[in-house]
Amino acid sequence: MKRNRLLSLALLAAAAVIIFFTVLRTRTPGVASHEPVEPVPVIPTPVVEGEPDAATNQLGQAGTAVIPAEKLPVGWQDFRTITEQERLDRVTAAMENHALSADVLVFFEKEIFNRQHWDVTRNNMANALVWQESPNPCLHERFAKMLADESESPVWRDYCLQFLSECLKTSSDPKAIQSLLIRYAQGKDGLAGTAIVNVGLQEAAGRMKPDETFSQQLEAQLADPEVVLPTKLSILAMIGKRNDVRLLPLVRTYATNTTDSLRRCAIATLGQIGAPSDLPLIRAGLTDPNRSVQMAAEAALKAMDRRK
């Protein structure tokens, strides 16, 4: 979230391109990939057969309860009838207001669950919520609920992990967030990579302190052929970020991997925490057939020089 906030890995510039386009995709306002759609009709209010509405206690024809029309915040009354592009634009504008009214905040907390919206619209509503000067200390519960819902898209669940991490600094239950990040970091899918990156971010900020088993876990995941590629890239970056020199032998094996992105990230990590004996591996990257690997090697050599 936080306007293209990337890991401060100056020595992992080439690796960060892959990792953060994968992990931190739409944390800032942007133009949705969808074409603008025609105005949609008002979402009908629910009708309960045979039961009176609690507010009006009135029955319509055939015993059908008449539920009052939805009450939207001031300035948002037409939200159901405008195009999705217009909704996105309005939400993006509101996102810059860090002191939104209580009724708008309640509205956004409800609407982030609405899958009829584009992901970027939901994303920017979530940004608005976490960027408040006094955010809801229980906001993490909303993201945890959507994260646990496997019927949500993998992309949105990935976002929820990131927003959970953002909530940590103001949450009423930081231990619950820490436990979720650690739990999801143990997987083999893409969510694990996102969780690993955010554990690293929170560790660097002093809000989390993973125990020794976290390093052992990263080692096992990196060696596991069933762990997906984006997560392995995240692990390689985290090894450098955490200065985990114990895992250097494993990092070296990836410097000659057949996958370009793994070579690139491994070489970048060697530049950050490698020993002088790793210079031949790094220099070999200068003649790699993949240009991004060459660039990572060039940056790694400069990093090694700065560490002398």
C-alpha positions in Angstrom: 0.0 0.0 0.0 1.9 3.2 0.9 2.5 4.6 -2.6 4.7 2.0 -4.2 6.5 1.3 -1.0 9.2 -1.2 -1.9 11.6 -3.0 0.4 14.5 -0.8 1.0 16.9 -3.2 -0.7 19.2 -0.8 -2.6 21.5 -3.7 -3.2 18.8 -5.9 -4.5 17.5 -3.5 -7.2 17.2 -6.1 -9.9 15.6 -8.7 -7.7 13.1 -6.3 -6.3 11.6 -5.7 -9.7 10.4 -9.3 -9.9 9.4 -9.6 -6.2 7.5 -6.5 -5.8 5.6 -6.6 -9.1 4.5 -10.0 -7.9 3.9 -9.3 -4.3 3.0 -5.6 -4.0 1.0 -5.2 -7.2 -1.6 -2.5 -6.7 -0.9 -0.8 -3.4 -1.3 2.7 -4.9 -4.1 4.3 -6.8 -4.1 3.4 -10.5 -6.1 3.0 -13.6 -8.0 -0.3 -13.6 -7.3 -2.7 -16.3 -11.0 -3.0 -17.1 -12.8 -1.0 -19.7 -15.4 1.4 -18.3 -18.8 -0.2 -18.0 -22.3 1.2 -18.5 -24.2 2.5 -15.5 -25.5 -0.4 -13.5 -29.0 -0.4 -11.9 -29.4 0.1 -8.2 -28.6 -3.1 -6.3 -32.0 -4.3 -5.1 -32.6 -4.4 -1.3 -33.2 -7.9 0.1 -36.8 -9.1 0.4 -37.7 -11.6 3.1 -40.9 -13.6 2.4 -43.5 -13.6 5.1 -41.4 -11.7 7.7 -41.9 -8.1 8.7 -39.0 -5.7 8.5 -37.6 -5.0 11.9 -37.4 -1.2 11.2 -40.9 -0.7 9.7 -42.8 -3.8 10.9 -44.8 -3.5 7.8 -45.8 -6.2 5.3 -46.2 -5.6 1.6 -48.4 -7.5 -0.8 -48.5 -11.3 -0.4 -47.0 -11.0 3.1 -43.6 -9.8 1.8 -41.6 -7.6 4.1 -40.6 -4.2 2.6 -37.1 -3.3 3.6 -36.2 0.4 3.5 -33.9 1.6 0.7 -30.2 1.6 1.4 -29.0 4.7 3.2 -25.6 5.8 1.8 -23.3 8.5 3.2 -23.7 12.1 2.1 -22.0 12.5 -1.3 -22.2 8.8 -2.0 -26.0 8.4 -2.7 -25.5 7.7 -6.4 -22.7 5.2 -5.8 -24.9 2.3 -7.0 -25.8 3.9 -10.3 -22.5 5.3 -11.6 -20.0 3.3 -13.7 -17.3 1.3 -12.0 -14.7 3.6 -13.4 -16.5 6.5 -11.8 -16.7 4.5 -8.5 -13.0 4.0 -8.7 -12.3 7.6 -9.3 -14.4 8.7 -6.4 -12.9 6.2 -4.0 -9.4 7.1 -5.2 -10.1 10.8 -4.4 -11.5 9.9 -1.0 -8.4 7.8 -0.3 -6.3 11.0 0.0 -8.5 12.2 2.9 -7.0 10.8 6.1 -9.9 12.0 8.2 -13.0 10.6 6.5 -16.3 10.8 8.3 -17.5 7.9 10.4 -20.3 7.0 8.1 -18.0 6.8 5.1 -15.6 4.6 7.0 -18.4 2.3 8.0 -19.5 2.2 4.3 -16.0 1.4 3.1 -15.6 -1.4 5.7 -18.7 -3.0 4.3 -17.9 -2.3 0.6 -14.5 -4.0 0.7 -16.4 -7.3 0.9 -18.3 -6.4 -2.2 -16.9 -8.6 -5.0 -18.9 -6.7 -7.6 -16.3 -4.0 -7.5 -13.0 -4.1 -9.3 -10.1 -5.3 -7.1 -8.4 -1.9 -7.5 -11.6 -0.2 -6.2 -11.7 -2.5 -3.1 -7.9 -2.0 -2.8 -8.3 1.8 -2.6 -11.1 1.6 -0.1 -8.8 -0.5 2.0 -6.0 2.0 1.6 -8.4 4.8 2.7 -9.2 2.8 5.8 -5.6 2.0 6.9 -4.4 5.5 6.0 -6.7 7.2 8.5 -5.2 9.4 11.2 -7.0 7.2 13.7 -7.8 3.9 12.0 -10.2 1.4 13.4 -8.0 -0.8 15.8 -10.2 -3.8 14.9 -9.8 -3.2 11.1 -7.5 -6.3 10.9 -10.5 -8.5 11.6 -12.0 -7.5 8.3 -8.9 -8.4 6.3 -8.4 -11.7 8.3 -12.0 -12.7 7.4 -11.5 -12.2 3.7 -8.0 -13.8 3.8 -9.6 -16.9 5.3 -12.3 -17.0 2.7 -10.9 -19.4 0.0 -13.8 -18.3 -2.4 -12.1 -14.9 -2.6 -9.7 -14.5 -5.6 -6.0 -15.3 -4.9 -5.1 -11.8 -5.8 -7.5 -10.3 -3.3 -6.3 -12.6 -0.5 -2.8 -11.5 -1.4 -3.9 -7.9 -0.9 -5.5 -8.8 2.4 -2.2 -10.2 3.8 -0.5 -6.9 2.9 -3.3 -4.9 4.5 -3.1 -7.1 7.6 0.6 -6.2 7.8 -0.2 -2.5 7.5 -2.7 -2.8 10.4 -0.1 -4.1 12.8 1.1 -0.7 14.0 -2.3 0.4 15.1 -4.1 -2.9 15.8 -5.8 -3.7 19.1 -4.5 -7.3 18.7 -1.0 -7.3 17.2 -0.3 -10.9 18.3 -3.2 -12.1 16.1 -1.7 -10.4 13.1 1.7 -11.7 13.8 0.4 -15.2 14.1 -1.4 -15.0 10.8 1.7 -13.7 9.0 3.8 -16.4 10.4 1.2 -19.1 9.6 0.7 -18.1 6.0 4.5 -17.7 5.6 4.8 -21.4 6.1 3.0 -22.4 2.9 4.1 -23.3 -0.6 1.9 -21.0 -2.6 2.2 -17.4 -3.6 0.5 -16.2 -0.4 3.5 -17.6 1.5 5.8 -15.3 -0.4 3.7 -12.3 0.4 3.6 -13.3 4.1 7.4 -13.8 4.2 8.0 -10.4 2.7 5.7 -8.7 5.2 7.3 -10.6 8.1 10.6 -9.2 6.9 9.1 -5.7 6.6 7.7 -5.8 10.1 10.9 -7.3 11.5 12.8 -4.4 10.0 10.4 -2.0 11.6 10.8 -3.6 15.0 7.2 -4.8 15.2 8.0 -8.5 14.9 10.9 -10.7 16.1 10.7 -14.2 14.4 12.5 -16.9 16.3 15.3 -19.1 14.9 12.8 -21.5 13.4 11.9 -18.8 10.8 15.4 -19.1 9.2 15.1 -22.8 9.2 11.7 -22.6 7.6 13.0 -20.3 4.8 15.8 -22.8 4.2 13.4 -25.7 3.9 11.1 -23.8 1.6 13.9 -22.7 -0.7 15.0 -26.3 -1.1 11.5 -27.6 -1.6 10.6 -28.2 -5.3 6.9 -27.8 -4.5 7.3 -24.2 -3.4 6.2 -21.8 -6.2 8.8 -19.6 -7.9 7.5 -16.2 -6.7 7.8 -17.4 -3.1 11.4 -18.6 -3.7 12.2 -15.2 -5.1 10.8 -13.6 -2.0 12.8 -16.0 0.2 16.1 -15.1 -1.6 15.4 -11.4 -1.1 14.5 -11.9 2.6 17.8 -13.8 3.2 19.7 -10.8 2.1 17.4 -8.4 3.9 17.7 -10.3 7.2 21.5 -10.7 6.7 21.0 -14.5 7.1 24.6 -15.6 6.2 23.8 -19.1 7.5 21.9 -19.7 4.3 24.7 -18.5 2.0 25.6 -22.1 0.9 22.0 -22.5 -0.4 21.9 -19.1 -2.0 25.1 -20.0 -4.0 23.4 -23.0 -5.5 20.7 -20.7 -7.0 23.3 -18.4 -8.6 23.8 -21.0 -11.3 20.1 -22.2 -11.5 18.5 -22.7 -14.9 15.8 -20.2 -14.1 16.8 -16.7 -14.9 14.9 -15.0 -12.1 16.4 -17.3 -9.5 19.9 -16.6 -10.8 19.2 -12.9 -10.7 17.9 -12.9 -7.1 20.6 -15.2 -5.8 23.4 -13.0 -7.3 21.7 -9.9 -5.9 21.7 -11.5 -2.4 25.3 -12.5 -2.7 26.1 -8.9 -3.4 24.4 -7.9 -0.2 25.7 -10.5 2.2 28.2 -12.7 0.3 31.8 -13.3 1.1 34.8 -12.3 -1.0 34.9 -15.9 -2.2 31.5 -15.3 -3.9 33.1 -12.9 -6.4 33.6 -15.5 -9.1 29.9 -16.5 -8.9 28.9 -12.8 -9.2 31.3 -12.1 -12.0 30.0 -15.0 -14.0 26.7 -13.2 -14.0 28.3 -10.4 -16.1 28.3 -12.7 -19.2 24.9 -14.3 -18.4 22.7 -14.6 -21.5 19.9 -12.9 -19.6 20.3 -9.1 -19.4 18.6 -8.7 -16.1 21.0 -11.2 -14.6 23.9 -9.2 -16.0 22.4 -6.1 -14.4 22.1 -7.8 -11.0 25.7 -8.9 -11.2 26.8 -5.4 -12.0 24.9 -4.1 -9.0 26.2 -6.9 -6.8 29.8 -6.1 -7.6 29.3 -2.5 -6.6 27.6 -3.6 -3.4 30.6 -5.8 -2.6 32.9 -2.9 -3.2 31.0 -0.7 -0.8 31.2 -3.4 1.9 35.0 -3.7 1.8 
